Amino acid sequence: MNAIVQFSVGEDPVDLGQMVEAVGHPRAGATATFIGVVRNHDGGRDVDYLDYSAHPIAEQILEKLAVEISERAQIHGVFVSHRIGSLHIGDIALAAAVSAEHRAEAFDAVRDLVEEVKKQLPVWKLQQFSDGEQEWSNLP
């Protein structure tokens, strides 16, 4: 079975309606989503915004991860997007959606996709704290 696969690493905001529509399939009975947003704190410190940077091969790695999930039985669509650039509190940093024949497969697949993105995607964030200090996260 050939599942729908869409992926991106870039500065453009994700349209959540288009994300869900992108993985739609007549055989899919469930679509599970994950929306990771910028929060206003980290480690007990107030955060003003984040600056995300990506390695040039980040989109290639994201494609590999999305395709791996799409090859599972009963998966009909996979969408995953990670933003880069300056993101403010409440902005979507990571969005993922998986459609499948049943909810269990959709939930499992979207969770696994997000976990692998967090482990493997070469994206780094510079946190700008309210006290004026900065801190890099996710550096190799």
C-alpha positions as CSV (number, residue, x, y, z in Angstrom):
1,M,0.0,0.0,0.0
2,N,1.3,3.5,-0.9
3,A,0.6,5.9,1.9
4,I,0.5,9.7,1.5
5,V,3.7,11.2,2.9
6,Q,4.3,14.9,3.4
7,F,7.2,16.5,5.4
8,S,8.9,19.8,5.8
9,V,11.6,21.7,7.7
10,G,11.1,25.5,7.3
11,E,10.0,28.8,8.5
12,D,6.4,28.7,7.3
13,P,3.7,28.1,9.9
14,V,1.7,24.9,9.7
15,D,-1.9,25.1,8.7
16,L,-3.5,22.5,11.0
17,G,-6.6,22.1,8.8
18,Q,-4.4,21.4,5.7
19,M,-2.2,19.0,7.8
20,V,-5.3,16.8,8.7
21,E,-6.6,17.1,5.1
22,A,-3.2,16.0,3.7
23,V,-3.4,12.6,5.4
24,G,-7.0,12.0,4.6
25,H,-7.8,8.7,2.9
26,P,-11.1,7.0,2.3
27,R,-9.8,3.8,4.1
28,A,-8.7,5.7,7.2
29,G,-11.0,5.5,10.2
30,A,-8.7,7.6,12.4
31,T,-6.3,10.4,12.3
32,A,-4.1,11.1,15.3
33,T,-2.2,14.4,15.6
34,F,0.5,15.9,17.7
35,I,1.0,19.7,18.1
36,G,4.2,20.8,19.9
37,V,4.1,24.5,20.9
38,V,6.6,26.9,22.4
39,R,5.9,27.2,26.1
40,N,6.7,30.2,28.3
41,H,9.1,28.4,30.7
42,D,11.8,25.8,30.9
43,G,13.6,24.4,33.9
44,G,11.9,27.0,36.2
45,R,12.9,29.9,34.0
46,D,10.7,32.2,32.0
47,V,11.2,32.0,28.2
48,D,10.5,34.9,25.8
49,Y,11.1,33.0,22.5
50,L,13.1,30.3,20.8
51,D,15.3,30.4,17.7
52,Y,15.5,27.1,15.9
53,S,18.3,26.1,13.5
54,A,18.6,23.0,11.4
55,H,21.4,21.1,9.7
56,P,21.1,21.0,5.9
57,I,20.2,17.3,6.0
58,A,17.3,17.8,8.4
59,E,14.6,17.5,5.8
60,Q,16.2,14.4,4.3
61,I,16.1,12.8,7.8
62,L,12.5,13.9,8.3
63,E,11.6,12.3,5.0
64,K,13.2,9.0,6.1
65,L,11.3,9.0,9.4
66,A,8.0,9.8,7.7
67,V,8.5,7.1,5.1
68,E,9.4,4.5,7.8
69,I,6.1,5.2,9.6
70,S,4.1,5.2,6.3
71,E,5.4,1.6,5.6
72,R,3.6,0.2,8.6
73,A,0.5,-1.9,8.1
74,Q,-2.8,0.0,8.0
75,I,-1.2,3.4,7.8
76,H,-2.6,5.6,5.0
77,G,-1.1,9.0,5.6
78,V,1.8,10.7,7.4
79,F,2.5,14.4,7.8
80,V,5.3,15.9,9.8
81,S,6.7,19.5,9.9
82,H,9.3,21.1,12.1
83,R,9.7,24.9,12.0
84,I,12.9,26.8,12.2
85,G,13.6,30.5,12.8
86,S,12.2,32.6,15.6
87,L,9.2,31.2,17.3
88,H,7.2,32.9,20.0
89,I,5.2,31.6,22.9
90,G,2.3,29.5,21.6
91,D,3.8,29.1,18.1
92,I,3.7,25.5,16.7
93,A,7.3,24.1,16.5
94,L,6.5,20.5,15.6
95,A,3.3,19.2,14.0
96,A,2.5,15.6,13.0
97,A,-0.5,13.7,11.8
98,V,-1.0,10.0,10.9
99,S,-4.1,8.4,9.4
100,A,-4.8,4.7,9.8
101,E,-7.5,2.2,9.5
102,H,-8.0,2.2,13.3
103,R,-7.2,4.6,16.2
104,A,-4.7,2.3,17.9
105,E,-2.4,2.2,14.9
106,A,-2.8,6.0,14.4
107,F,-2.0,6.8,18.0
108,D,1.0,4.4,18.1
109,A,2.4,5.7,14.8
110,V,2.1,9.4,15.6
111,R,3.7,8.9,19.0
112,D,6.6,6.8,17.5
113,L,7.1,9.4,14.8
114,V,7.3,12.3,17.3
115,E,9.7,10.3,19.5
116,E,12.0,9.5,16.6
117,V,11.9,13.1,15.4
118,K,13.0,14.3,18.8
119,K,15.8,11.7,18.9
120,Q,17.1,11.9,15.3
121,L,16.3,15.3,13.7
122,P,19.3,17.7,13.7
123,V,17.4,20.7,14.9
124,W,18.8,22.9,17.7
125,K,17.1,25.6,19.7
126,L,18.4,28.8,21.3
127,Q,16.2,29.7,24.2
128,Q,15.9,33.4,25.0
129,F,15.1,33.7,28.7
130,S,13.3,36.7,30.2
131,D,16.3,37.6,32.3
132,G,18.3,38.2,29.1
133,E,20.3,35.0,29.2
134,Q,20.4,32.5,26.4
135,E,20.9,28.7,26.3
136,W,21.3,26.2,23.4
137,S,19.4,22.9,23.6
138,N,19.7,19.7,21.6
139,L,23.3,20.3,20.5
140,P,25.1,17.2,19.4
